[in-house]
Amino acid sequence: MDIVKNLLKDFSDEETVTKQCAIVWELGNFGYKAEKATGNLSKILAKNPHWRTRAWAAWSLGRIGGKKAHKALEKAIDNHYESDEEEVVYNSAFWALH
């Protein structure tokens, strides 16, 4: 069984934020071995309605690495944030690149 594939399958917008964060965090723990999750994590970082899930997606992308992950993180950094919660997403993306 492919655990990365199963984790991606388990992720849904209907899950609780806590479960979303746990799945995204677990993907990041696989590092470069979860590279196939980069596209999904990039979408989560860009569009998920929950700032905590997006912040963990940034962390995971930093752990996975690669050109696609770096592009998604750079795009998140270029966004302008107006709330404290969104600032957390920015900081997560910034530190994931460094």
N, C-alpha and C positions, 0 to 999 in steps of 0.2 A: 504494500500500500504506500501511496505517496502522501505523506503527512501534510506537505505544503498545499497540495491540491485539495485535501480534505478540509484544511483550515479555511482556504478560500471559499470552498463550498458552504462552510458553516457561517460565513460572514453574511449578514443581511441588515438592511436598514430597519428591519422590524425587531431586531435584537436590542437588548438593553445597552446603554452606553458602556456599562461595565464589561459586558461580554464582548462588545466590539473592541474595546481597548485591550482586553486579554488576548483576543485573536491576533490583533495587529502587533502587539508586543511579542507574542510567541513567534510570529513570522520573522521579526527582527532578530530574535535569538538564533535563528538558523544562519544568519550572516549571508555570505555570498551564495550559499546553497539554496536560498529562497529567491534567487534572482527572477524566477518566473512570476513572482508575486509583484514585481516592480510596477507593472501597469496598473494592477488593481490598487496598490498602495498609493500610487500617484493620483488616481481618481479620488480615493478617499481623502487624501491631503487637500485636493483642490475643491471638492464638492460636498463632503460629508457635513451635515448640519451641526454636528457636535464638536466643539473646539477640542475637547479632550481626546477624542478619537483622532482628529487631525494632528494633534501634537504627537501622539504615539506613532502615527503613520510617518511623520517626519523622522522621528528617532529610528524607526525600523528601516526606512530608506537609507539613512546614514550608515546603519550597520550592514546593510546589503551591499551598498556601493554600486559603482558602475555609472556609465554615462547617462542612462535614462533616469536613474535615481537622482543624480546631481542636477539634471535639468529641472526635475520636478521641485527639488529643494530650492534652487535658484529662483524659480518662478514664485514660490511661496514667499521668499524673502522680498521679492520685488513688489508684492502687494502691500498696500497701505492699510494699517489696522487702526481702528478707532476705539476699541474696547480693551480692557485689561485681559480678558480671556483670549482675544485674538493676538494680543502681544505674546502670549504664551506660545502660540503656534509659530509666530515669527521667530522667537528665541529658540524653539526646538529645531526649526529648520536651519537657523544660523549655526547652532552648535553641532548639528548633524553633519554639516559640510566641513567643519573644522575639527 
